[in-house]
Amino acid sequence: MLAKAVEDNSIFARMTPQQKSRVIQALQAQGHVVGYLGDGINDGPGLKVADVSVSVDTAVDIAKESADIILLEKSLLVLQQGVLEGRKVFGNIMKYIKMSASSNFGNMFSMIGASAMLPFLPMAPVQILLNNLLYDFSQTAVPTDYVDEEYLRKPRAWDVGNIARYMLCIGPISSLFDYATFGWLWFVLLKRT
């Protein structure tokens, strides 16, 4: 009965703290992510149960202690801006992880193949470490990178499968350039000397 009521109604009034908690739990049972805004003593149980609980800096102590977020300004736009910034950070982290994983996979793939085909070690261990250091240094601009508006419209989840697909696709492509470089070094430069 309550599960249907929370789906069909948008406003609930004159509720006890326990009833507020029950409504939040009923929404969560239906698969909703529930945010709750409260500043009084009677909001404490609801703030504890909600997925994201918000209070204000002028609220009673129990509300502030139970809240995940305490607003210092009297505007919910702060939350919107925070969510957008969080999505931008997540998007840029995903870019960095995809690029690093594919690069490292490509380097590993190149070293394995080159070690099997060439009569010499293509890169010394210190060169591999220097290559990783230079690559990481080149990625310092990623946190300031632009994130598409379309990406910011909805929340994203951590997707290891997507990272693996990207790594398995782009890594070997970068290895082709490594193999071309190794071949040029072996067949062109070393044959001249």
Residue, then its C-alpha position, 0 to 999 in steps of 0.5 A: m500500500l505504501a509502495k503504491a502511495v509513494e509512486d502515485n503522490s508527490i507531496f506528503a504532509r503532517m508526518t511523524p519522524q518515523q513516517k518520514s523514514r518509512v516513506i524514504q525507505a519505500l521509495q528506496a525499495q522501488g529503486h529510487v535514490v532519495g535526497y532529503l532536506g531537513d533542519g529540525i529535530n524531527d528530521g533526524p531519522g529521515l536524514k539518517v535513512a536518505d541516500v543523500s541528506v542535506s541540511v543548512d548551517t543554521a539547523v539544530d545539531i542533530a540535523k547537521e550531524s545526520a546530514d551528508i551535506i550542510l549548505l552554507e548558502k541559502s540556495l539549492l543551486v550550490l548542489q546543482q553546481g556541485v553535482l556538475e563539478g563532480r560529473k566533470v571530475f569523474g569524466n576526466i578521471m575516466k579519460y585519464i584511466k582509459m588513456s593510461a591503461s591503453s598506453n601501458f597495455g600497448n607498451m607491454f604488448s610492444m615489449i613482449g612482441a619486440s623481445a620475441m622478434l628482435p635480437f636486442l632488448p628494445m628498451a631498458p627498464v629505466q627507459i620504460l620508467l622514464n617513458n611512463l613518467l613523461y607520459d604521466f607528466s603529459q597528462t597533467a592537463v586532463p583535470t582541466d579538460y572540457v567535458d561534453e554537455e551530453y556527458l554531464r546530463k545524467p549520472r555515470a557509473w564506474d564501468v570496468g568493461n568499457i575501460a577494458r574494451y578501450m584498452l584492448c582496442i587502442g593499446p594494440i594500435s599504439s603497439l603498431f607504431d612502436y613496431a614500426t619504430f622498432g623496424w625502422l631502427w633495426f632495418v634502417l638505422l642499424k643497417r647503415t652502421 
